[in-house]
Amino acid sequence: MPIVDLAVGGRGVARVDGFVLFVEGALQGETARVRVDRVRRGFAEGTAVAILQPSPERTVPPCEHYDACGGCDLQHLAAPAQAEAKRAQVASLLKRIAGLKDVDVPPAVLSPEPFGYRFRMDFDWRPATRGPILGLHRRGRAASIVSIRRCLLTSDTVNEMLAWLTREAASRRLSAFDPRRRRGLLRRASFQEARGTGERLVTLETGRGEPGAMAQLAAALTRRFPATVGVVRLEHGRAGVAGIASILAGRDFLYEDLEGDRFRIPAEAFFQPNPSGSLAVRRHAVEALGLSGRGSLLELYCGVGFFTLAAARKASRIVAIESSPIACAAGRDNAARAGAAHCRFVTSDVETALPGLLHEAWEAVLLDPPRVGLPRGVAEALARDGPVRIVYVSCDPATLARDLSILTGAGRYRVIRVTPYDLFPQTHHVECVAEITSG
């Protein structure tokens, strides 16, 4: 069966008499023997059981867990071809969802590191015969966890910490969470690693109880890995709702240094998953804003100020909105350290704050929303009352396309360019910078 396209999510696309079949494990341009796993309304899903004619872009996945683990889905495709596939998918989504047929979508910018680039990795616990295992979700079976010996998206040190925690949990007889029985202590271990400072921060998500055992585990972890500046515990109640975080050892934040800026990043705050690759995105976004040095910038979804500090060097005033109080407080601290007294961080939902702010004069607006994109009310308010220039940084091209259709729908704005950045190599995810202007 010929594979004619590559879909978002890394699956090959075959067509039989106009009927679409998504094929796990197949690449565009290949011929494969396919097992049909399920048929749904309008399409079917299958698995390639044999590649009869491989693509010249097919490569051998270097990860020992690749066939089972659901963390990566494009390791079998060469890096340049991954980037081109993502560029094509961005262009297709813009055309299909937003009706933007003639927008410039240049070649995707490659990440400086194809492996080992992650700032943060989250691993989940599950009970097993020989003790708790710590790993990633199984491909096609999200409820199941694959025990991970070495993840290639993170550093060797984080992999050592992963193995150490697994052994320690077993030797200390700590139970792992069983989602079917809704019991067990250990739920998730999150590792944050700052390349610029060398600091590491560990967050342990758990059920209730065992304060002494958790404190002892944290103390042992920081002794074994001295660059670990803190271990944080996030307890979940019986209903699974996370409670207040507590510090088991050290502090609940780390510092990262990037291009002369120092960022204080709390355990519970979002930060760029690929910091070194994101610097090119930051430079592009700030340049595209066209700031004169005398005007004001409105930044929405600012986080801890990753874009804010760079934009502050080109604006006379910045108002940055962020719904997370923890991230917003860190943003204020980061701006103060950078001498950016003209940046004001406001803790608020964007949808609540935006109507009043749009009455002010802004030179540009910078958007970096979460994967779900903009609330419809935010997109409509910007389409109606936004300034001359909008730069939209997105980690999901489908929600970006949806939002661009609203922003351009009234005819006031047009999209100049959408540049893909392959910040998540080996996976189907892609970052984009969309440049939007009125007139």
N, C-alpha and C positions, 0 to 999 in steps of 0.2 A: 504494500500500500504506500503510495507516495505522500510525503509530508510536505505541505505547500507553504506553511507559515509557522511562526513561533508565537504563541499566545502569552499574554501577561500571566506570570506564574511559572513560566519556563516549560510549558507543555507544548508539544508539537501539534499542528492542526492538519487534519486530513479531511477531505470532502468526498462523500460518496453520494452521487446523484443529488447534490445540493445539500445533503445532510452533513452537519459538522460533527467530527469526532476529535476530541481532545486526547492526545496520546502522551502519557507519562513516559519520559526517557527517550523520546525521539526528537530529532532536530530538523529544522527546515532544510529541504534539499535531499533528505534521506529517503530510502525505501525500507519499510519495516514490516515485519509480521506482527500483527496486533491482536491482542486479546481484548474483547469488549467486556468491560466490567459492569457497567450499568448504562441504562438508557433513560434519558430524561426527556421532558417535553422540549423539542426543538434541537436537542444535541445529545451526544453520547460521550462516555468517558472510557478510556481503555489504557492498556499498558503495552509497551513494546516488548515482546518476548524475544525478538531477534532483529538485529539491524542487518538487512540484506545488502544495502549499499550505503556505507557511512558517508557522512559529510566530511570534506577536507578540514573543516573547522572542529571536528570532534577530537577531544583530547582525553587522556586517562586521568580521572579525578585523583588527586594526591591524598585525599583524606581517607583513612581506613574505615570511617563510619558513614561514608557518603551514601551508600545504598540504603541504609536504614534510617539515618538521621534526616529530619525535616528542616534543619537550620539552613542548609544551602540547597539550591536547586539548579545551578548552572555551572558546576565545576567541570562537567563533561564538555563544555563549550569554551574555546580559546578566548582569552581576554579581549582582543580587539573585536571579535565577533559578538561577545556579550554586549559590549558598548554599542555596536551598530544595531543589534536587536532591540536594545532599549530605546535608542533614538527612533527607530521605526515605529515602536509601540507608542511612544509619546506623540509622534506625528499622526498616527492613526486615531488615537483617542481624541486629539484636538479636532480632527476632522469629523469624527463620528459623533462625539458628544457636544462639542461647542460649535460645530459648523465652520471651523476655521481652516479653510482649505489652502490658503496661500501664506500662512505664517512661516517665517524662517525658523527651521529647526536644525541648527548646525550639528556636526558630529559631536557625540558625547565626549566630554572631557574625562580622561582616565584618572582613576585614583593613583596617587604616587605609590601606594602599596597594595598589591592584589591580595595579600594575606596579612594576618596579624595587625589589622588596622583598628580593631574595635576598642573604644574607650570603656565601654561597659558590656559585660556579658552576664546573662541571667541563666542559672541552671536550676532545675527542679529536682526535688527529692521524691523517691518512691521506695516502699518496702520491697525487699527481695530475700531470697533464701539465706544468703550469707551475710545479710545486714543491709542497711540502707544504701541505695545507689543514688548517684548525683549525675544528672545528664540533661539531654535536650529531647524535645518531643519527636516521636517517631514519624517518619514520612507517611502521610495518609491516615495516621491513627494518633490524633493529637492527645488522646487520653493516656497513651502509653509513653514511657520514657526510655530512651536509649542511654545506657551507661557510657559516658564519654571518657576515653583515656587521654586523648589529645585533640583539642579543637584548634584548627588552623587559623581561625579568625581572630584569635587572641594570642597573647604572648606566652612564651615558655614558662615564665614565672606564674602566671595565672593558672596554667595547666598543672604546675606543681602544687599550687594551693588547692586546686580542685581534687587532686589525688590525695593530698594530705587530709583534707576535710572528710573525704569518703572513708579513709582508714580510721580517723579519729572518731567519727560517729559510730562506727561498728565497735571499736574497742571500748568506748564509753557507754555502749548499749543505749544510745539515743534512738528513739523511734522516728521513722519517716512517715509523713502524712499519706494516708490511704484515702483517695477521694471517694471511693465507693462506701467505705465504712465511716467516713467523715471523722477520722481520728488519727492521731500521730503528731509528734512535736515538730519535726523539721519539714518546712515547706519549700523554701527557695533560698539559694545563695547567689548574691549579686556581687560582682567584682568590678570596681572602677579603678582604672589605672591611668595616671597622668604621665605622659612621656617627658614633658618639659621639666618636671620637678622630680619624677621618680616616685611620687607618693601613690599609695594604694589604699583603697577604702573598701571594706566588706560589709554588706548588709545581709543579715540572716532573718528571713521571714519564718515565723514559727507559730505554733498554737500557744495556748496559755500554759503557764507553770514552768517548773524546773529552772528557777532563777539562778541557783547555785551552779548547776551543771552548765548553763549557758555562759555564765561569767568565767568559769574555769576553761571552757572551750576557747573563748575569746582571748584569754590571757595566754594560753598555749599557742594560739595562732600568731599573736603579735611577737612572741618570743621566737617562734620558728621563722617568721618572715618580718624582719625588723622594719622594712620600708612601709609596713601597714600602719598608717597613722590613726586608724580608728576601726572599730567594729561596732556596728549598730544593729539593734534588734527591733524588728517590727512585728508586734504580736497581733494575731488574728483572733477574733472572738468566735463563738460557736457558730454564728451565722456566716463566718468567712470574711466579715468586714474587718479591714485592718485598723488597729488601734493606734495609739500614740507611740512614736518611736522612742527608744531609750538607748543610751550609750553604754555598751558593755566594756569598751576599752578605748582609750584615746579620745578622739573627737569625731563629730558627725559630719565632717566635710573634709575635702582635700583641696589643694591648690594646683592649678595647671597654668603653665606659661606658654603663650602662643604669640608670636610676632611682637614681642615687647609688652604684651598685655598679660596681667596676672588675674586669673579667675578663681574666685572662691566658689566651689561647687558642692552644695549640700548633698547628702546621700539621697534625699527624696526629690531632688530637682533634676530636670532634663538637661542634658548637655549633648553636643554633637556626637553621634556614634563614631564618626571618622574625623577626628579633629584636624589631622594634617591635610586631608582632602578637602575639608570644609573651609580652609583658609582661602582657597581659590574661589569658592562660592562667595565668601565674605567680600573679597576684593571686587569681584564682579558686581555684586549687589550694590555695594556702596558707590562704585563708579557709575552704575546705571541710574542711581538716584539723581545724578546731576546737581548735587548740592553746591551752592555758590560760596559757602562759608559765612554768609550773612543771613540765611533763611532758617526756617524752623522745620523740623522733621517730626512726623507722627509715626511711632513704631508700635505695631500691634503684635502681641504674642512674643514679647522680648526675652523671656526666660531670664537667665542670669546676666544678660548683656553681651552676648557673643558678638552680635552685629553692632550693638549700641556704641561700644568703645571705639570701634573703627569709624563709625559715622560721626561720632562726637568731634573728630578732628576736622570735619568738613561742614559742620552746622553750628550756628550760633545758639541754638536751643533745640532740645529733644524732649519730647514727652513719650515715655515708654510704658505701655500697658501690659500687665501680666496678672493672670488670675491666681497664681500660686503665691501665697504670702511668703513662703520660704524662699522661692526663687527670686521674688521681687526684693526681699531684704538683701539677698546675696548680690543682686544687680546694683543696689545702692552702694554696697560696700565696694564692689569692683569699680564703679564709676568714681567714687571718692578717692580710691587708691590711685586711679589714673589721672586725677586732677580734673575730672570732667564735672565740675560743679554746675554746668548748664544743662545737665541731664536730670530730668525728674521722673522717677519711677512711681507708677500708680498701681496699687493692687485693686484690680476690678475685672469682672467679666468684660470682654471687649464689647459685647452686644449692649451692655448697660452704659458703658462710658462713651461709646462712639458718637451717638447723636449730638451730645453737647459739644464734643470736641470738634466736630466737623464745621461748626460755625466760626472757628478760628481760621486764620490764614496759614496754610501749610505749603511749603515748597514741594514736598513729596510725602508719600506714605510708603512704609516698608512693612510687608506682611510675612510672617513665618509661622503659620498655624500648624496644629497637629495634623496627623494623617487624615482625620475626618474632614479637613478643610474648613471653610468659613460657614458659620450659620447664615441661612438665607437672608436674614435681616441685615447682617453686616455687609454682605455682598451688594444688596440692594441700596443700602445707605451710601456706600462708596460709589456705586454707579450713578447715583443721583447728585451727591454733594462732594465727591472726592476732589483732590487737587489735580494739577496738570499731569503729574507723574506718579505711577504706582509701580513698585517692584514687589513681586510675589515670589517668595521662596517656598517650594513645595516638595514634600517627600512622597506624594502620591499623585501621579499624572491624571488619574481618573477624576479625583475630586478637584484637582486644578482645572481640568477641562470643564467640569460642571460649573465652577465658580467663574471662569472666564466667559462662559456663555451668558451669565447674569451681568457681569461687569460690562460686556460689550453689547448687550441686548438692546439698550436704549439708543445706541448709535453714538453715544458721547465719547466712548473710548475705543481704541484699537490696540491690538497686540502687535508689537514690533517684532519680537523675537522670543522664543522659548529655548533656552540652552540646557540640554541634559548634562548632568554630572554623574558619572558612574562611581558614586561614593560607597556602594555596597557590593563590591565584586563577589562573584560566586553565588549571588542571589539575584532574584528578578527585580529587586527594589532599585529605584532611581530617584535622584534629586533633580529638581529643575529650577531655573531662574527665569521668570517671565517678566518681560519689560512691557509696560502698558503706558500709553499716553493718550491724552485727550486731543481732539481736533483731527 
